Amino acid sequence: VAWYGFNFEQLYINGERRFRAQTPDRGDFFMVKSTEEIPLDKTGNRSPSFAMQKIKLQAGNYRLIEDLSKSMTNDILVNFHQKWSETRKYVQHVSKTDTAIYITGSGMAPWIKIDDKTRYYVENYRGALDSPGEWFLSRDGYLYYIPLDGETIANTECIVPVTEKFIEISGDGETGRRIENVRFENLCFRVSGYKTPAFGNEPGQAASTIDAAVTVDFARHIDFVNCEIANIGLYAIWYRRACSESEVSHCYLHDLGTGGVKIGERQIRPDTI
C-alpha cells in the first residue's frame, strides 16, 4: 500500500465481509442540519453539471468535525441516505467555524436533494475504528482490525480483492455476431472488489450505474447452473446488451456489493440488434 499505491475497500475475514470503520456504528445515523449548493458549472438540464455542496452538521456533531480535521486524507467518505437513494462523497474540506463539510460533484437534482431530512454516516478514518468487526487501511501500509469474539491470529484467514471482475463475455456489437452456447456449471466464484470513483457515487436508483462481476453482451444461451458467487463488490451477473435465451438456475448469490442479477441497459438504443 505504501510503496505501490495498492488500495482496497473490501475485506473478508474467514469467508465473511467485514466493514470499514464508520461513525456512528452500523444501524445508526446522523442527521444533516442544512445544505447550501454553490454551482461551479451551471450548464445542465435540471441541475448544474458541476457544483460544490456545503453540508452543515448538527451542533452536537462538533466532535465529528474535530475528528475529521485531525485525520483529513481525502479518503474519508460520507454516505448520505436521502429518500429512496444514496449519495457517497469524499470529504473535500472541513470548516470548524461553520461545523460543515464540503463535497463536490454533480448538482443536486430537485427531487432528491440532501436536506435536513437526510441521514448520513462517515466512513474510512481511523478515529471511527471502535467496534469489533471494523477495519481501517492506513496509507502507510498498516491494516487495523478489531476482531470479533473468538477470532485470533491463529484461526483468522484474511482475504482482500485484487480484481473487480470474474468473466466478461461479449460478441461483436458492429456485426451483431453473438457468443452462443456457453454453460457454467458447479463452479464457485469468490472475492472481488469495488473502488469508489474519484468523485464518489451520485444518487442512482437500485445502484443501476454499478457494474457486475460477470457481464454478458451480444450473446445467446449463456447459462449459469448450480454456481455460487459471493464476497464481491459489484452486482453478481449482468446480462447487459442484446442478450437472450439465457438462464441463471439453482445458483447461490450472496454477500454481494449491490445486487444479484441485472438485465438490460439504462438507455433505450435507437437501433437494437
N, C-alpha and C positions, 0 to 999 in steps of 0.2 A: 504494500500500500504506500509506504513512504518512498520507496525507491522508484517504483514504476507507475504510480498513479492508479493501480488497480483498486476498484471500489465495488461494493455490493450493497444491496438494500434488503436482501432476504437472508435469513439464517435458519437452518434446520438442525435441531438437536434430537438425536435418537428417533429420526423419522418424522418429527413434528415441527411445524413452523413456530418460531419464536418471534416476538415483536420488538421493534426498535423502541428505545426509551422514549416515553412521552409523558406530558403533563397536561391536564390531570390524567390519572391512570385510566386504563381501558374501562369503558362503561360510563365515564363521566365527561362533562364538557364545561367549558367556559361560555359566557355569552358576550357577544360584541356590544359595545356601547353605541357607536355610531360610525359611519363611513363617509369619507369625502373623496371624490374622484377628481383627478387632475388630468384632462385629456392632453396627450402629447402628440397624437396624430388623429385629427378629427375626421378624416375620411373613414367611411364605413357605412353600413346600411342603417341599423337602428342603434348602434353604439359605436364609440370610437375604435379605430383599428388598433390603437396602442394607447395605454393610459397608465397612470400611477394611482393606486388607492391608498389612502391614509386610514388605517383601521384603529380607531380609538378603543381602548380596553376599559373594562370596568375599574373603578377606583381600587377595589380590593385586589387587583392583579398587578399592583406596582412591584411586588416581589418578582413576578414573572419578567417584567421589564428589566429589572436589575440582573436576573439570571441570564437573559438573552444578551444584554450588553456585555457581560463578562465573557460569554462564550461565542460571540458572533463569528461565524465562519462561512457564511453563505451556504451552508449545508442544512440549515435549520428549516424545516417545512412546517407550514401552518395548514391544517386540514379544516376547511370551512364546510359545514353541512347546512346548506340553505335550501329550504323547500324539498324538492324531490331529487336534488343533485348535490354534487360535491365539487369543491374547488380546492386544489392543492397548490400552494405557492411557497417559494423560497422567500425568506425574510431578507429584504434589501437594506433596510435601515431601521434603527430603533431610536425613538425620541423619548427620553426620560421626562422632559418638560411637559409633553402632552400626553404621556402614558399611551403611546401609539407605536404601531409598527407600519412600515411601508412595504407594499408589494407592487409588482408591475406585470403587465401582460395586456390581453385584450380588454377593451372597455366592458363594463358590466351590462349585460342585457337587461332591459327594463323589467322583465317578468321574473328575473331570478337574481336580484341584487343581493350583495352582502349587506345586511342591515342589522337593526337592533334585535331582530328575532333570530339571528344566525348563531348557531352553536359552533364551537371550534375546539380543537386541541392542538398542541405544539409537539412536534416530533423531531428526534435526532439531535439532541445535545446532551452532554454528559451530566449536567445538573438534573436532568429528568430521570436518570438511572437510579431507581429506588425500589423496584418491586421484583420479586422472583420471576424469572422467565423473560425479563427485559435485557436488551443488549445495546451496546454502543461501539461503533467502529471509529477510532480516532485516526486522523490524517497522519499521525506519527507512526502508524502501523500496529497499534495495540487494539485488541478486541476485548472489550469488557462485557462480562456476562454474569448475572446473578442467578445461580442455579435454583431449580425447583427442589422441593424436599426429596431426598434420596439420590439426587444427582451428584456424582463425584467425578473427578478427572478420570478415574479408572473405568467407570461404566458409561462414559459420555462419548458419543460419536457426533462430531460437529462437521456439517457439510455446508459449503457456500456455493452458489451457482456461478458458472463461468460462461454460460450461454443463455440466450433467451428462447431459442427455437430448437425443436427436435427435427421436424420434417417440413420441407417446402415442396409442394407438387404444383407444377404449372405447365399447361400446354402452351400453344402458340396463339397469342391474342390477335395477331395480324392475319393469320391464315384460318384461324378457327380450329386448327387441328388440336384434338384433345388427348390428354393422357387417359387411358382406359384400363379397366380390369386389374386393379391393384387391391390386394386384400391384406390387412394387417390383423393377425390373429394370435391370441395368447401371448401378448407382449406387454411389458411394463415400461413406461416412460416416466422417469422421476428426476426432479431437481433442475429447474431452470429459473431465471430471474427476470427482473424488470428494472430498468433505470429511468427515473423520473426525468423528463426533459428539462432543459436549462431554464425555461420559464414556467416550469410546473405543469399542472393539468388544469385546463379551463373546464368549466362545468359541461358535462356531457351525459345525457340520459343513458342509463344502463351501461355506462363505461363504453359506449359504442365506438369510440376512437381508438381503443386499446387493441393491439394485435393479438395473435394466438400462437401457442407453441407448435401447433400443426396448422398449416394453411394450405388450401387447395383452390386452384384457379384453372378454368378451362379444362374440366375433367368430367369423367362419367364412370360410374361403378367403382368408386373409391370407398372401400368398406373397412370399418374397424369393428372387430368382433372379439368379445372376451378380453378386452385390453384394459389396462389401468393407466391413468395419467394423474400424477399427484405431485405436490410440492413444487408448484410453478408460480410465476409472477404474472402471467397473462391469462387470456382465455385458453381453454384446452384445445378445441378444434374449431376451425373457421372454414366452412365451405363458402368461399368469397364470391368469385365472379364466374358466371357461366358454368355452374356445376349442376349435375342432375343424376338421378337414379343411384344415389349413394346411401350408405347405411351406417349408423352407429348403433350397435346391438350388444346388450349384456356387458356394457363397459362400466367400469368404476372410475368416475371422475370426481376427485375430492382434493381438499386443501389447495384450492385454486386461487389465482390472483384476482380474477374478475368473475368469470362465469364458465359454464360448461361448453355448449355447442352454439356457435353463432352462424347464421345463414344469411347470405346476401350482402349487398353493399349499402352504404349510407347515401348513395346517389342513384338517380334514375338516368341511365345512359340512353342517348337518342337512338342508338343502333346496337342492340344486344344480340350477340351470337347465341 
